Amino acid sequence: MAAVFLAPLYLLCNAYIVYWMIRWLRAAVPALGAGAGLAVVLAVYFFLMLSLLTSFLIQSYPAKRYMKKISDQWLGSFAYILGITFLLDLIHRLLRLTWLADTRLYSRSGMALAGTAAAVGMAGVVFYGIHHAKQISLTRYRINLSKPSGGGDRIWKIALLADLHLGSSVGKKQVKQMVDLVNRCEPDLVVIAGDLFDNDFSSIDDPEGTARLLAGMKSRFGTWACWGNHDINERILAGFTFPVPGGVEMDPRFDVFLQQAKIHMMNDEVRLIDNSFYLAGRKDPQRIEKTGETRLEPAELLEGLNHTLPVIVIDHQPRQLRELAAAGADLDLSGHTHNGQVFPGNLFLRLMWKNPCGLKKVGPMYSVVTSGAGFWGPGLRIGTDNEVVLLEVCGSSDD
C-alpha cells in the first residue's frame, strides 16, 4: 500500500517539474510555452506521468507489456528530471542572494540557456543509459580455495548470472547475448542466482523461444539456480507490490519454463557434484514471506556435509554472509543488488550491504555478488554494467 500513500508526493513532484518546465519553455521555446504548443507538451507529459497507473490497470496483452515498458523508462527518467530540476532551482535561489542576480546569468536568457543545457544533458544521459542497458560485459574473478578441488590442480570455471528479469524489458535479444557469452567461456557449471523472472510470467514475449535459448547454455555439470524475490506473479505499481490475502499461489508456468530451459531449481537443498564439491541453493527470504514457506538457516542447510570438500552456496540476496561462513560455506554466489543499477544508487548501496557487488572475503568464505545480467524496472544502466561473471576456482593440491 506504500504506492497509494506516496501518490500525493508523486503528484506534487510532477507539479513542481511542470511549473519549471513551463517557465523554461516560455523563455527558450515560446511556441511551446503557451497555447496549442503547451497543450501538446502537457498532454505528452501527463501521458508519461500517468503511465505508472495505466500499466497497472491494463490487463490485456500485448498492450500491458508495451505500457509497462514505457512506464519503466519513465520512472527512471523521472528520477533524473526531478533531481536536475531541484538542483537548478537551488542554484537559481542561491544566485538571487549574490551580485550575479544583476547579471545576464539570472535573466530570462540565462534561464533559457541553463534549462536547455540541462535538458540536452539529461536526455544524453538517459539515452546512454538505455543503450548501455542492452550491453552485457564479462567480469572475471580467480578464487583460491583452501580445500582440494577433487581433481588435483584442476581449475573449475563457473559462469554466474543473476537478475535476468525476463519480462517486458528483457527479452530474447538480451538472453541470446547472455547465452553466447556464457558459451564462449566454456564453463564447467552455470549458476543463476535468482530473479529469472520479473513478477509477471505473461509479460514474457515468446517464453518458449526464450526457454530454448537458455537451454542452449553448455556446461559440464548443467545449469543450477535458486529463486529470487521477483520470481513470483504479483501486481506492481511503481515498483511497489500489493499483498495477497492467504499468500501468493505459485504459477505452474514457471516450472514448465525451467524444465524447457534445462535449469535445475534448488529449494533449500544440497547436491554433491561429481564427487568433487557440494552445491547448495537457498530459498529467498522475501519470496517465502509471500508464499507462506519457510527456509533453513545456514547451519541447518549445510549440516552433515563432508566439509573436506568445497561447499558452494547460491543465495539470491547476500544477507547472511557471516552465518554462511560459520556454517562451512567456501563460496557464496549472489545477485539482487544490481550494484545500484543507476548512479548514484551504486554509491548508497555500500551503506546497506556488506558486499554490495564484486568479490569480497568474509572470514574463510568468498562472497561474489554480480550486478546482474539484466535489469529491474527502468531499462537504464548508468554507472553500472550488465554482466556475466566467470569464476576460475582453484582448489589446493589433493596431496
C-alpha positions as CSV (number, residue, x, y, z in Angstrom):
1,M,0.0,0.0,0.0
2,A,3.0,2.3,0.1
3,A,2.3,3.3,-3.5
4,V,-1.1,4.7,-2.5
5,F,0.4,6.7,0.3
6,L,3.2,8.1,-1.9
7,A,0.8,9.1,-4.7
8,P,0.2,12.6,-3.3
9,L,4.0,13.2,-3.1
10,Y,4.4,11.9,-6.7
11,L,1.8,14.4,-7.9
12,L,3.4,17.2,-6.0
13,C,6.8,16.4,-7.5
14,N,5.3,16.4,-11.0
15,A,3.5,19.7,-10.4
16,Y,6.9,21.1,-9.3
17,I,8.5,19.8,-12.6
18,V,5.7,21.1,-14.7
19,Y,6.0,24.6,-13.1
20,W,9.7,24.9,-14.0
21,M,9.2,23.2,-17.4
22,I,6.6,25.9,-18.4
23,R,8.9,28.7,-17.2
24,W,11.8,27.3,-19.2
25,L,9.7,26.7,-22.4
26,R,8.4,30.3,-22.3
27,A,12.0,31.5,-22.1
28,A,13.6,29.1,-24.5
29,V,10.8,28.0,-26.9
30,P,7.9,30.5,-26.7
31,A,5.8,28.5,-29.2
32,L,5.7,25.6,-26.8
33,G,5.2,27.7,-23.7
34,A,1.6,28.8,-24.4
35,G,-1.5,27.9,-26.4
36,A,-1.7,24.8,-28.5
37,G,2.0,24.1,-28.2
38,L,1.8,24.0,-24.5
39,A,-1.3,21.8,-24.6
40,V,0.6,19.2,-26.7
41,V,3.6,19.3,-24.4
42,L,1.4,18.9,-21.3
43,A,-0.6,16.1,-22.9
44,V,2.6,14.1,-23.6
45,Y,3.9,14.8,-20.1
46,F,0.6,13.7,-18.4
47,F,0.6,10.5,-20.5
48,L,4.0,9.7,-19.2
49,M,3.2,10.7,-15.7
50,L,0.1,8.5,-15.6
51,S,1.8,5.6,-17.4
52,L,2.6,4.0,-14.0
53,L,-1.1,3.8,-13.2
54,T,-2.1,2.9,-16.7
55,S,0.3,0.0,-16.9
56,F,-1.0,-1.3,-13.6
57,L,-4.7,-1.1,-14.7
58,I,-4.4,-2.5,-18.2
59,Q,-4.5,-6.3,-18.0
60,S,-4.6,-7.4,-21.7
61,Y,-1.5,-8.4,-23.6
62,P,0.4,-7.2,-25.5
63,A,-0.9,-3.7,-24.6
64,K,0.2,-4.2,-20.9
65,R,3.7,-5.3,-22.0
66,Y,4.2,-2.1,-24.1
67,M,2.7,0.2,-21.5
68,K,4.9,-1.4,-18.8
69,K,8.0,-0.8,-20.9
70,I,7.0,2.9,-21.3
71,S,6.2,3.3,-17.6
72,D,9.5,1.7,-16.5
73,Q,11.5,4.1,-18.7
74,W,9.6,7.0,-17.4
75,L,10.2,6.0,-13.8
76,G,14.0,6.1,-14.4
77,S,13.9,9.3,-16.4
78,F,11.6,11.0,-13.8
79,A,14.1,10.5,-11.0
80,Y,16.8,12.3,-13.1
81,I,14.4,15.0,-14.2
82,L,13.3,15.7,-10.6
83,G,16.9,15.7,-9.4
84,I,18.2,18.1,-12.1
85,T,15.1,20.4,-11.7
86,F,15.7,20.6,-7.9
87,L,19.4,21.3,-8.5
88,L,18.7,24.1,-11.0
89,D,16.1,25.6,-8.7
90,L,18.6,25.6,-5.8
91,I,21.2,27.3,-7.9
92,H,18.6,29.8,-9.1
93,R,17.7,30.7,-5.5
94,L,21.3,31.0,-4.4
95,L,22.2,33.3,-7.3
96,R,19.4,35.6,-6.1
97,L,21.4,36.2,-3.0
98,T,24.6,37.3,-4.8
99,W,25.8,40.1,-7.1
100,L,25.1,37.7,-10.1
101,A,21.4,38.4,-9.6
102,D,22.0,41.6,-11.6
103,T,23.8,39.9,-14.5
104,R,22.5,38.1,-17.6
105,L,23.1,34.8,-15.8
106,Y,20.0,35.5,-13.8
107,S,18.0,36.8,-16.7
108,R,15.4,35.2,-18.9
109,S,18.0,34.3,-21.5
110,G,20.2,32.8,-18.7
111,M,17.3,30.6,-17.6
112,A,16.7,29.5,-21.3
113,L,20.4,28.6,-21.7
114,A,20.7,26.7,-18.4
115,G,17.4,24.9,-18.9
116,T,18.3,23.9,-22.4
117,A,21.8,22.7,-21.4
118,A,20.2,20.6,-18.6
119,A,17.6,19.1,-20.9
120,V,20.1,18.2,-23.5
121,G,22.5,16.8,-20.9
122,M,19.8,14.8,-19.2
123,A,18.5,13.4,-22.5
124,G,22.0,12.3,-23.4
125,V,22.5,10.5,-20.0
126,V,19.1,8.7,-20.4
127,F,19.8,7.6,-24.0
128,Y,23.3,6.4,-22.9
129,G,21.7,4.5,-20.1
130,I,19.2,2.9,-22.4
131,H,21.9,1.9,-24.9
132,H,24.2,0.7,-22.1
133,A,21.5,-1.5,-20.6
134,K,21.4,-3.5,-23.8
135,Q,25.1,-4.4,-23.5
136,I,26.5,-7.3,-21.4
137,S,30.1,-7.4,-20.3
138,L,32.2,-10.3,-18.9
139,T,33.8,-10.0,-15.4
140,R,36.4,-12.4,-14.3
141,Y,37.5,-13.4,-10.8
142,R,40.0,-16.0,-9.7
143,I,39.4,-17.7,-6.3
144,N,41.9,-19.9,-4.5
145,L,40.2,-22.2,-2.0
146,S,42.0,-23.9,0.8
147,K,40.3,-27.3,0.1
148,P,41.2,-29.8,-2.6
149,S,39.2,-29.5,-5.8
150,G,38.9,-33.2,-6.3
151,G,41.0,-33.0,-9.4
152,G,44.5,-32.1,-8.3
153,D,45.4,-28.7,-9.8
154,R,42.2,-28.5,-11.8
155,I,40.5,-25.1,-12.2
156,W,36.7,-25.1,-12.2
157,K,35.1,-22.5,-14.4
158,I,31.7,-21.3,-13.0
159,A,29.6,-18.9,-15.0
160,L,27.4,-16.8,-12.7
161,L,24.3,-15.0,-13.8
162,A,21.6,-13.3,-11.8
163,D,18.7,-10.9,-12.2
164,L,17.7,-11.7,-15.7
165,H,14.2,-10.2,-15.0
166,L,12.7,-11.8,-18.1
167,G,9.6,-9.8,-19.0
168,S,8.6,-6.5,-20.6
169,S,12.1,-5.1,-20.8
170,V,14.4,-8.1,-21.1
171,G,13.7,-10.4,-24.0
172,K,15.2,-12.9,-26.4
173,K,17.8,-10.5,-27.9
174,Q,19.4,-9.9,-24.5
175,V,19.1,-13.5,-23.5
176,K,20.9,-14.5,-26.6
177,Q,23.8,-12.2,-25.6
178,M,23.9,-13.9,-22.2
179,V,23.9,-17.4,-23.7
180,D,26.6,-16.6,-26.3
181,L,28.8,-15.0,-23.7
182,V,28.4,-18.0,-21.3
183,N,29.2,-20.5,-24.1
184,R,32.3,-18.6,-25.1
185,C,33.6,-19.1,-21.5
186,E,33.2,-22.9,-21.8
187,P,32.2,-23.3,-18.1
188,D,32.0,-26.4,-16.0
189,L,29.0,-25.1,-14.2
190,V,26.4,-22.4,-14.8
191,V,24.7,-20.8,-11.8
192,I,21.7,-18.4,-11.9
193,A,21.4,-16.6,-8.5
194,G,17.7,-15.7,-8.6
195,D,15.3,-13.3,-10.3
196,L,15.0,-15.1,-13.6
197,F,11.5,-13.5,-13.9
198,D,10.1,-10.1,-13.4
199,N,6.9,-10.6,-11.3
200,D,4.7,-11.4,-14.3
201,F,5.2,-14.5,-16.4
202,S,2.6,-13.2,-19.0
203,S,4.9,-10.3,-19.8
204,I,7.5,-12.5,-21.4
205,D,7.3,-12.3,-25.1
206,D,7.7,-15.8,-26.6
207,P,8.5,-17.8,-23.4
208,E,9.1,-21.0,-25.3
209,G,11.6,-19.3,-27.6
210,T,13.3,-17.7,-24.6
211,A,13.5,-21.1,-22.8
212,R,15.1,-22.7,-25.8
213,L,17.8,-20.1,-25.9
214,L,18.6,-20.7,-22.2
215,A,18.6,-24.4,-22.8
216,G,21.4,-23.7,-25.2
217,M,23.9,-22.9,-22.4
218,K,26.5,-25.5,-22.4
219,S,28.5,-26.7,-19.4
220,R,29.8,-29.9,-17.9
221,F,27.5,-30.0,-14.9
222,G,24.5,-28.2,-16.2
223,T,22.6,-25.0,-15.1
224,W,21.5,-24.6,-11.5
225,A,19.5,-21.8,-9.9
226,C,17.8,-20.5,-6.8
227,W,14.6,-18.4,-6.6
228,G,14.8,-14.6,-6.1
229,N,12.3,-12.2,-4.7
230,H,10.8,-11.3,-8.1
231,D,10.3,-14.9,-9.2
232,I,6.6,-14.8,-8.4
233,N,3.4,-13.4,-10.1
234,E,2.4,-10.1,-8.4
235,R,0.7,-6.9,-9.3
236,I,3.2,-4.0,-9.1
237,L,2.5,-0.3,-9.1
238,A,5.6,2.0,-9.4
239,G,7.8,-0.8,-8.0
240,F,5.5,-1.5,-5.0
241,T,3.8,-4.8,-4.7
242,F,0.3,-5.4,-3.2
243,P,-0.2,-8.1,-0.6
244,V,-2.5,-11.0,-1.5
245,P,-4.7,-12.4,1.3
246,G,-3.8,-16.0,2.0
247,G,-0.4,-15.7,0.2
248,V,0.6,-15.9,-3.4
249,E,-0.2,-19.0,-5.4
250,M,2.7,-20.5,-7.4
251,D,2.3,-20.2,-11.2
252,P,2.9,-23.6,-12.8
253,R,4.2,-21.9,-15.9
254,F,7.4,-21.0,-14.0
255,D,8.2,-24.7,-13.5
256,V,7.4,-25.6,-17.1
257,F,9.7,-22.8,-18.3
258,L,12.5,-24.1,-16.1
259,Q,12.1,-27.6,-17.5
260,Q,12.2,-26.3,-21.1
261,A,15.3,-24.2,-20.2
262,K,17.0,-27.2,-18.6
263,I,17.5,-25.2,-15.4
264,H,17.6,-27.2,-12.1
265,M,16.0,-25.1,-9.4
266,M,17.3,-25.7,-5.9
267,N,14.9,-25.1,-2.9
268,D,16.9,-25.3,0.3
269,E,18.7,-28.4,-0.9
270,V,22.3,-29.6,-1.4
271,R,23.8,-31.7,-4.3
272,L,27.2,-33.4,-4.4
273,I,28.5,-32.6,-7.9
274,D,31.0,-35.1,-9.5
275,N,32.0,-36.3,-6.0
276,S,34.2,-33.1,-6.0
277,F,32.1,-30.3,-4.4
278,Y,28.8,-29.5,-2.9
279,L,26.3,-27.1,-4.4
280,A,23.5,-25.7,-2.2
281,G,20.6,-23.5,-3.2
282,R,18.7,-21.3,-0.8
283,K,15.1,-20.1,-0.8
284,D,14.7,-16.3,-0.9
285,P,13.6,-14.7,2.4
286,Q,11.2,-12.2,0.8
287,R,9.7,-14.7,-1.6
288,I,8.8,-17.2,1.2
289,E,7.0,-14.4,3.1
290,K,4.6,-14.2,0.2
291,T,4.3,-18.0,-0.5
292,G,4.0,-19.0,3.2
293,E,7.0,-21.2,3.1
294,T,10.0,-21.4,5.5
295,R,13.6,-21.7,4.8
296,L,16.6,-23.4,6.5
297,E,19.2,-21.4,8.4
298,P,22.8,-21.8,7.0
299,A,23.8,-24.2,9.7
300,E,20.7,-26.4,9.1
301,L,21.2,-26.4,5.3
302,L,24.9,-27.4,5.4
303,E,24.7,-29.8,8.4
304,G,26.2,-33.2,7.9
305,L,28.3,-32.5,4.8
306,N,31.8,-33.7,4.3
307,H,33.5,-30.4,4.8
308,T,36.8,-31.5,3.5
309,L,35.1,-30.8,0.1
310,P,34.4,-27.3,-1.2
311,V,30.9,-26.0,-0.4
312,I,29.3,-23.6,-2.9
313,V,26.1,-21.8,-2.0
314,I,23.6,-20.0,-4.3
315,D,21.7,-17.4,-2.3
316,H,19.9,-14.6,-4.2
317,Q,20.4,-11.9,-1.5
318,P,23.9,-11.6,0.0
319,R,22.5,-11.2,3.6
320,Q,23.8,-13.9,5.9
321,L,27.4,-13.9,4.9
322,R,28.9,-14.4,8.3
323,E,26.4,-17.2,9.1
324,L,27.2,-19.0,5.9
325,A,30.9,-18.7,6.5
326,A,30.5,-20.1,10.0
327,A,28.4,-23.0,8.7
328,G,31.2,-24.1,6.4
329,A,30.4,-22.4,3.1
330,D,33.5,-21.7,1.0
331,L,31.9,-19.7,-1.8
332,D,28.6,-17.8,-1.7
333,L,27.1,-16.6,-5.1
334,S,24.5,-13.9,-5.1
335,G,22.9,-11.1,-7.1
336,H,19.9,-8.9,-6.1
337,T,21.7,-5.6,-5.6
338,H,22.2,-4.7,-9.3
339,N,25.1,-2.6,-8.0
340,G,22.5,0.2,-7.7
341,Q,21.8,0.0,-11.4
342,V,21.8,3.7,-11.9
343,F,24.1,6.4,-10.4
344,P,24.2,7.5,-7.6
345,G,22.5,4.3,-6.4
346,N,25.7,2.4,-6.6
347,L,27.3,4.9,-4.0
348,F,24.5,4.5,-1.4
349,L,24.4,0.7,-1.8
350,R,27.6,0.4,0.2
351,L,25.7,1.7,3.3
352,M,23.3,-1.2,3.0
353,W,25.3,-4.3,2.2
354,K,28.5,-5.9,3.5
355,N,29.2,-6.9,-0.1
356,P,27.2,-4.7,-2.5
357,C,28.9,-6.0,-5.6
358,G,32.0,-7.8,-6.6
359,L,34.4,-10.2,-4.8
360,K,34.9,-10.0,-1.0
361,K,36.3,-12.4,1.6
362,V,34.2,-12.8,4.7
363,G,36.1,-14.9,7.2
364,P,37.2,-18.1,5.4
365,M,34.5,-17.7,2.8
366,Y,34.4,-15.8,-0.5
367,S,31.3,-13.8,-1.4
368,V,30.7,-13.0,-5.1
369,V,27.8,-10.6,-5.9
370,T,27.0,-9.9,-9.5
371,S,25.4,-6.7,-10.7
372,G,23.1,-8.9,-12.9
373,A,22.8,-9.9,-16.5
374,G,19.5,-8.0,-16.9
375,F,17.8,-5.1,-15.1
376,W,14.8,-4.3,-13.0
377,G,12.3,-1.5,-13.7
378,P,13.8,1.3,-15.8
379,G,15.8,0.0,-18.8
380,L,18.8,2.1,-17.8
381,R,22.3,1.3,-16.7
382,I,24.2,4.4,-15.6
383,G,27.5,4.0,-13.8
384,T,27.0,0.2,-13.6
385,D,27.1,-2.8,-16.0
386,N,25.1,-5.8,-17.0
387,E,27.5,-8.7,-16.6
388,V,28.1,-12.4,-16.8
389,V,30.7,-13.3,-14.1
390,L,33.3,-16.0,-14.9
391,L,34.8,-17.6,-11.7
392,E,38.0,-19.5,-12.0
393,V,38.0,-21.6,-8.8
394,C,41.2,-23.3,-7.8
395,G,41.5,-25.9,-5.1
396,S,44.5,-26.8,-3.1
397,S,46.5,-29.9,-4.0
398,D,45.0,-33.2,-3.1
399,D,48.3,-34.3,-1.7
